[in-house]
Amino acid sequence: MADHLEASVTLPSDPASVSAARSYVVSTLVEWGLPADTDVSDTVRLIISELATNAVQHTFGQSPTFTVDVELERDERLRIGVTDSHPRFPRRLPAAVQQDNGRGLVIIRWLTAECGGRLRIRPTREGGKTISIELPWAVPVRPVTTAGQQEP
C-alpha cells in the first residue's frame, strides 16, 4: 500500500449529513483494506457519527458545512478529522442526571483511548476548529492458503 492515503468530503451542516459522513468514512476504509464487519470498523463508525453530529448540532447554523478528512500514514496510523467553521471549542458540560446530550466527546475520547489512540482539538487558520482522532491501523490479517492467496 502507499505510504500516505487521503480522502476528504465536505457536507452541508444538516442532520442527513451524519449518515453520509459515516458511509463515506466506512467505504473509504473498506477501499483501504479494513473490512466493514470488524470491531475497529464499528468503533470508527460510532466515532464519526459523534463527530459529525457535533458539527451539525453545536455550530448553531454558523458553519454551513463541515469537512471530514481521512488519512492513513504508512499502514500504521489512521487519522479522521471533522472540521467546521464555528469558532467555539467544545466544552465538557456538567454531568446532570436529566441531561440527554453533552457526552459525545467523552464517548469519543473513551473509544479512541480504548483503541490505543488519541483525540485532538485544534483551531483552523480560518477561525474554526478540527476535532480529530488518531488510531493505530489494525487491519485483520486473513489466513493465507497453500496456493498463496488470502482466504475471503
LOZA-323879 format. One line per 4 residues: number of its first residue (from 1); for each residue x, y, z of N, C-alpha, C, O, CB. Coordinates in pm, whole numbers, plus 50000, padded with zeros to 5 digits. Glycine has a CB too. Example, Ala and Ser with C-alpha at 12.3 -4.5 7.8 and 13.67 -1.06 7.14 Angstrom:
BEGIN
1> 51319/49431/50780/51230/49550/50780/51320/49670/50780/51424/49668/50846/51131/49553/50905; 51285/49775/50708/51367/49894/50714/51290/50003/50787/51341/50114/50804/51408/49940/50572
//
This chain:
BEGIN
1> 50084/49883/50000/50000/50000/50000/50089/50124/50000/50206/50118/50037/49904/50000/50121; 50033/50235/49959/50107/50361/49953/50147/50408/50093/50087/50369/50193/50023/50469/49883; 50250/50494/50096/50293/50550/50224/50190/50641/50286/50183/50654/50408/50422/50624/50207; 50110/50704/50202/50013/50801/50254/49889/50802/50166/49898/50822/50045/50076/50943/50262
5> 49774/50779/50227/49647/50786/50157/49562/50894/50222/49564/50911/50344/49574/50649/50158; 49487/50967/50141/49400/51073/50192/49266/51068/50120/49258/51031/50003/49466/51212/50176; 49163/51106/50192/49031/51121/50134/48961/51232/50211/48986/51250/50330/48949/50987/50137; 48872/51305/50145/48805/51417/50209/48670/51440/50144/48653/51420/50024/48892/51545/50201
9> 48575/51481/50224/48443/51517/50173/48391/51635/50256/48409/51640/50377/48345/51395/50180; 48325/51729/50188/48260/51841/50256/48110/51823/50241/48059/51801/50131/48308/51979/50199; 48041/51834/50352/47897/51809/50356/47824/51928/50418/47884/52003/50496/47867/51680/50435; 47697/51947/50385/47619/52053/50449/47594/52020/50596/47581/51903/50633/47485/52075/50375
13> 47588/52122/50679/47560/52102/50822/47411/52074/50838/47333/52161/50877/47602/52226/50907; 47376/51952/50807/47237/51907/50808/47235/51768/50872/47328/51690/50850/47176/51905/50662; 47133/51736/50948/47130/51603/51012/47149/51486/50916/47207/51385/50954/46999/51586/51084; 47101/51498/50792/47118/51389/50695/47265/51366/50661/47302/51258/50615/47039/51420/50567
17> 47349/51464/50683/47490/51452/50652/47565/51361/50749/47676/51316/50719/47554/51588/50651; 47507/51335/50864/47574/51246/50961/47588/51107/50901/47696/51048/50906/47495/51241/51095; 47480/51053/50846/47489/50919/50787/47576/50921/50661/47644/50823/50633/47348/50866/50754; 47573/51032/50586/47659/51043/50467/47806/51041/50508/47888/50976/50443/47627/51172/50389
21> 47841/51111/50616/47979/51112/50665/48021/50973/50710/48131/50927/50680/47995/51213/50782; 47934/50907/50782/47963/50771/50831/47984/50676/50713/48081/50599/50712/47847/50720/50920; 47896/50680/50614/47909/50593/50496/48037/50623/50419/48104/50531/50372/47788/50609/50404; 48070/50750/50406/48191/50789/50334/48316/50733/50401/48402/50675/50334/48200/50942/50326
25> 48326/50749/50532/48444/50702/50604/48453/50550/50598/48561/50497/50570/48441/50749/50751; 48344/50480/50622/48348/50335/50621/48384/50282/50482/48465/50191/50470/48213/50278/50665; 48324/50338/50377/48356/50290/50242/48502/50321/50205/48566/50243/50135/48261/50354/50138; 48554/50435/50251/48695/50468/50226/48785/50366/50295/48882/50318/50236/48727/50611/50277
29> 48754/50333/50419/48837/50237/50492/48828/50098/50432/48926/50024/50434/48795/50233/50639; 48712/50061/50379/48699/49932/50310/48790/49930/50188/48857/49831/50162/48551/49905/50270; 48791/50041/50112/48881/50051/49996/49027/50034/50038/49107/49979/49963/48862/50186/49924; 49060/50082/50157/49197/50076/50206/49229/49944/50277/49340/49925/50326/49223/50191/50300
33> 49132/49853/50282/49159/49720/50335/49099/49685/50469/49122/49575/50518/49300/49703/50345; 49023/49773/50531/48961/49741/50659/48821/49687/50635/48734/49761/50588/48957/49867/50752; 48797/49560/50664/48663/49505/50644/48558/49582/50726/48586/49628/50837/48661/49356/50683; 48439/49594/50670/48333/49672/50734/48273/49602/50855/48200/49665/50931/48223/49701/50634
37> 48303/49475/50874/48239/49399/50982/48333/49368/51099/48319/49264/51164/48185/49270/50926; 48428/49458/51125/48522/49437/51237/48486/49529/51354/48410/49625/51339/48668/49463/51192; 48541/49498/51470/48521/49584/51587/48577/49723/51563/48518/49823/51604/48587/49522/51710; 48693/49730/51496/48755/49860/51468/48663/49942/51378/48644/50062/51401/48894/49842/51401
41> 48606/49879/51278/48514/49949/51188/48391/49999/51264/48345/50111/51240/48471/49857/51072; 48339/49917/51353/48224/49960/51435/48260/50079/51523/48181/50171/51539/48174/49844/51522; 48380/50076/51580/48425/50187/51664/48440/50315/51582/48396/50422/51625/48559/50151/51733; 48502/50304/51465/48518/50421/51378/48381/50474/51337/48360/50595/51332/48602/50385/51253
45> 48288/50385/51307/48152/50425/51269/48087/50508/51380/48024/50610/51353/48065/50299/51238; 48102/50465/51503/48044/50539/51616/48116/50673/51636/48051/50775/51659/48052/50455/51745; 48246/50673/51627/48323/50797/51645/48285/50900/51539/48261/51016/51572/48474/50768/51639; 48280/50859/51413/48248/50956/51308/48103/51004/51322/48073/51119/51291/48270/50895/51168
49> 48015/50918/51368/47877/50961/51393/47873/51071/51499/47802/51170/51482/47791/50843/51438; 47948/51054/51606/47952/51154/51713/48016/51285/51664/47964/51393/51691/48029/51100/51833; 48128/51273/51592/48196/51394/51544/48108/51471/51446/48097/51594/51456/48329/51357/51476; 48045/51402/51353/47959/51469/51255/47835/51528/51322/47793/51638/51287/47917/51371/51144
53> 47778/51456/51417/47662/51507/51491/47698/51635/51564/47622/51732/51564/47610/51402/51589; 47815/51637/51627/47860/51759/51696/47875/51874/51597/47837/51987/51628/47994/51734/51768; 47931/51847/51480/47950/51953/51380/47816/52010/51333/47807/52129/51301/48028/51899/51261; 47714/51927/51328/47581/51973/51285/47508/52042/51400/47454/52151/51381/47498/51854/51233
57> 47505/51981/51516/47422/52032/51626/47480/52151/51701/47406/52239/51744/47398/51922/51724; 47610/52157/51716/47669/52255/51806/47729/52377/51737/47794/52459/51802/47773/52191/51888; 47708/52390/51607/47758/52509/51539/47649/52614/51523/47675/52725/51475/47815/52473/51404; 47527/52581/51562/47416/52676/51565/47399/52753/51435/47374/52874/51435/47435/52774/51678
61> 47413/52682/51323/47393/52745/51193/47506/52837/51148/47499/52895/51040/47268/52822/51195; 47611/52851/51228/47723/52939/51193/47829/52869/51109/47925/52933/51066/47786/52994/51319; 47813/52741/51085/47903/52668/50997/47814/52597/50896/47758/52491/50926/47994/52566/51078; 47801/52652/50776/47709/52592/50678/47753/52455/50628/47671/52379/50577/47694/52684/50560
65> 47881/52423/50643/47932/52293/50602/48031/52242/50705/48075/52316/50793/47998/52301/50462; 48065/52115/50693/48176/52058/50770/48250/51964/50677/48194/51912/50581/48125/51983/50899; 48377/51943/50706/48462/51860/50622/48514/51742/50703/48555/51756/50818/48579/51941/50564; 48510/51625/50641/48563/51503/50702/48689/51466/50624/48685/51447/50503/48457/51386/50699
69> 48801/51455/50695/48928/51415/50636/48968/51279/50693/48957/51256/50813/49039/51521/50662; 49014/51191/50605/49061/51059/50646/49201/51042/50589/49224/51066/50470/48964/50945/50596; 49295/51002/50674/49434/50983/50630/49487/50853/50687/49461/50817/50802/49523/51102/50674; 49563/50783/50605/49632/50663/50650/49780/50684/50623/49821/50704/50508/49578/50534/50580
73> 49859/50680/50727/50002/50706/50718/50081/50575/50731/50082/50514/50838/50046/50806/50827; 50146/50534/50623/50237/50419/50621/50178/50292/50680/50248/50215/50745/50363/50453/50695; 50050/50269/50658/49984/50150/50713/50001/50137/50864/49997/50027/50918/50038/50025/50645; 50020/50250/50932/50043/50246/51076/49942/50329/51154/49895/50284/51259/50181/50295/51107
77> 49909/50448/51106/49823/50540/51182/49708/50588/51096/49727/50631/50982/49905/50660/51234; 49588/50579/51150/49468/50630/51085/49427/50758/51155/49414/50762/51277/49353/50524/51088; 49406/50863/51077/49357/50990/51132/49225/51023/51066/49210/51014/50944/49461/51105/51111; 49129/51062/51149/48999/51107/51099/48968/51238/51169/48970/51245/51292/48885/51001/51124
81> 48941/51341/51092/48912/51472/51149/48785/51530/51090/48752/51508/50974/49028/51567/51126; 48715/51604/51173/48597/51678/51129/48622/51825/51159/48649/51864/51272/48465/51626/51200; 48613/51906/51054/48641/52049/51064/48514/52127/51036/48444/52101/50938/48753/52090/50968; 48486/52225/51123/48375/52318/51097/48427/52460/51114/48538/52480/51164/48254/52291/51192
85> 48348/52557/51075/48395/52696/51079/48346/52772/51202/48368/52893/51211/48350/52768/50956; 48282/52705/51295/48237/52771/51417/48356/52788/51511/48431/52694/51533/48124/52689/51486; 48373/52908/51567/48493/52933/51649/48491/52870/51789/48596/52852/51849/48511/53080/51664; 48373/52838/51840/48367/52787/51978/48417/52643/51985/48372/52555/51911/48224/52796/52032
89> 48510/52621/52076/48559/52486/52102/48458/52413/52189/48386/52475/52267/48699/52490/52171; 48452/52282/52177/48361/52206/52264/48406/52217/52408/48525/52230/52437/48353/52058/52221; 48310/52211/52496/48344/52212/52639/48264/52104/52708/48153/52069/52668/48315/52352/52703; 48323/52053/52810/48258/51948/52887/48147/52011/52970/48169/52105/53046/48360/51873/52978
93> 48028/51958/52953/47914/52008/53029/47908/51939/53164/47953/51825/53178/47782/51988/52950; 47852/52007/53264/47839/51941/53394/47748/51819/53382/47646/51821/53312/47785/52039/53500; 47786/51714/53452/47703/51593/53450/47573/51620/53523/47572/51664/53637/47778/51474/53514; 47465/51592/53457/47333/51608/53518/47252/51483/53488/47260/51428/53378/47260/51736/53464
97> 47178/51440/53583/47103/51316/53569/47005/51324/53452/46987/51226/53380/47029/51284/53698; 46940/51439/53432/46840/51453/53329/46897/51495/53193/46822/51506/53096/46739/51553/53372; 47024/51517/53184/47086/51567/53061/47089/51459/52954/47138/51348/52978/47227/51618/53088; 47037/51491/52835/47033/51395/52725/47147/51410/52627/47165/51325/52541/46904/51407/52653
101> 47225/51517/52637/47335/51535/52543/47456/51588/52618/47453/51604/52740/47295/51631/52428; 47564/51617/52544/47684/51670/52606/47786/51565/52642/47887/51595/52706/47647/51745/52729; 47761/51441/52600/47854/51333/52634/47934/51282/52512/48014/51190/52525/47779/51218/52696; 47911/51342/52395/47973/51294/52272/48124/51288/52278/48183/51186/52243/47933/51380/52160
105> 48188/51396/52322/48334/51396/52328/48388/51300/52433/48497/51245/52416/48385/51536/52356; 48314/51281/52540/48356/51183/52641/48356/51044/52579/48448/50965/52600/48263/51188/52765; 48251/51014/52502/48242/50885/52435/48356/50870/52333/48422/50766/52328/48105/50870/52364; 48378/50974/52254/48484/50970/52153/48620/50949/52219/48700/50866/52175/48485/51099/52069
109> 48646/51025/52324/48775/51014/52394/48795/50873/52449/48903/50816/52438/48784/51119/52508; 48690/50817/52509/48699/50684/52568/48722/50578/52461/48810/50493/52476/48571/50653/52647; 48644/50582/52351/48660/50484/52243/48798/50494/52180/48861/50392/52150/48552/50504/52137; 48844/50616/52159/48975/50637/52099/49085/50580/52188/49174/50510/52141/48999/50786/52072
113> 49079/50611/52316/49179/50560/52410/49175/50408/52419/49279/50344/52429/49159/50621/52549; 49056/50351/52416/49042/50206/52423/49112/50137/52305/49160/50025/52318/48893/50167/52426; 49118/50205/52192/49184/50150/52073/49332/50187/52067/49401/50153/51971/49115/50201/51946; 49383/50255/52169/49523/50293/52171/49551/50422/52096/49665/50446/52055/49606/50184/52113
117> 49449/50504/52078/49465/50628/52004/49454/50751/52090/49461/50744/52213/49363/50635/51896; 49438/50865/52022/49425/50992/52095/49331/51085/52021/49308/51072/51901/49564/51058/52113; 49277/51178/52095/49185/51280/52045/49256/51415/52049/49325/51446/52147/49053/51284/52127; 49239/51495/51944/49298/51629/51941/49192/51729/51896/49108/51699/51811/49421/51634/51846
121> 49198/51847/51954/49113/51958/51911/49206/52075/51886/49282/52115/51973/49001/51994/52019; 49199/52129/51764/49289/52239/51732/49216/52342/51644/49126/52307/51568/49416/52188/51660; 49257/52467/51656/49195/52572/51575/49241/52564/51430/49350/52513/51400/49227/52712/51633; 49158/52614/51340/49198/52625/51200/49242/52769/51174/49212/52859/51252/49080/52584/51103
125> 49313/52789/51065/49357/52925/51028/49238/53017/51001/49247/53138/51020/49447/52920/50904; 49128/52957/50958/49010/53035/50922/48922/53070/51042/48821/53138/51026/48928/52960/50820; 48959/53026/51160/48885/53060/51280/48790/52953/51330/48720/52974/51429/48808/53183/51256; 48787/52839/51265/48704/52728/51311/48786/52632/51395/48878/52673/51467/48640/52655/51192
129> 48753/52505/51386/48824/52403/51464/48818/52269/51393/48728/52243/51313/48765/52391/51605; 48915/52185/51424/48917/52047/51379/48925/51958/51501/49011/51976/51587/49036/52020/51282; 48834/51863/51508/48839/51761/51613/48878/51633/51542/48809/51588/51451/48700/51747/51691; 48990/51576/51584/49039/51458/51513/49079/51349/51610/49109/51372/51727/49158/51495/51425
133> 49077/51230/51557/49124/51114/51631/49237/51051/51552/49242/51062/51429/49008/51011/51657; 49326/50986/51622/49433/50910/51559/49433/50773/51624/49438/50761/51746/49572/50982/51574; 49428/50670/51540/49424/50533/51588/49534/50452/51521/49575/50482/51409/49286/50469/51560; 49583/50349/51589/49672/50256/51521/49593/50186/51411/49476/50151/51431/49733/50152/51621
137> 49654/50166/51296/49587/50098/51185/49596/49949/51213/49706/49893/51219/49652/50134/51046; 49484/49884/51229/49482/49743/51265/49393/49666/51169/49278/49636/51199/49435/49725/51410; 49448/49636/51052/49373/49558/50956/49391/49411/50990/49504/49362/50997/49418/49588/50809; 49280/49339/51012/49293/49196/51044/49359/49121/50929/49327/49143/50812/49154/49135/51075
141> 49451/49035/50963/49520/48956/50862/49436/48832/50834/49396/48761/50926/49665/48918/50908; 49411/48806/50705/49336/48686/50667/49436/48572/50644/49546/48595/50595/49250/48711/50537; 49398/48449/50681/49489/48336/50662/49523/48317/50514/49440/48340/50426/49427/48207/50717; 49647/48277/50489/49692/48252/50352/49680/48103/50324/49722/48020/50405/49839/48302/50331
145> 49624/48070/50208/49609/47929/50169/49741/47877/50115/49836/47953/50097/49496/47913/50064; 49747/47747/50088/49870/47688/50035/49901/47740/49894/50016/47735/49851/49858/47536/50033; 49801/47788/49823/49824/47843/49689/49878/47985/49697/49909/48045/49594/49695/47841/49607; 49889/48041/49819/49944/48176/49836/49840/48286/49827/49876/48404/49827/50048/48200/49735
149> 49714/48250/49819/49610/48351/49812/49543/48363/49949/49534/48267/50024/49506/48316/49704; 49497/48484/49979/49427/48505/50105/49287/48449/50096/49220/48461/49994/49424/48653/50142; 49243/48389/50206/49106/48340/50214/49012/48458/50230/49050/48558/50290/49088/48241/50331; 48891/48448/50178/48794/48558/50192/48747/48576/50333/48665/48664/50360/48677/48537/50104
//
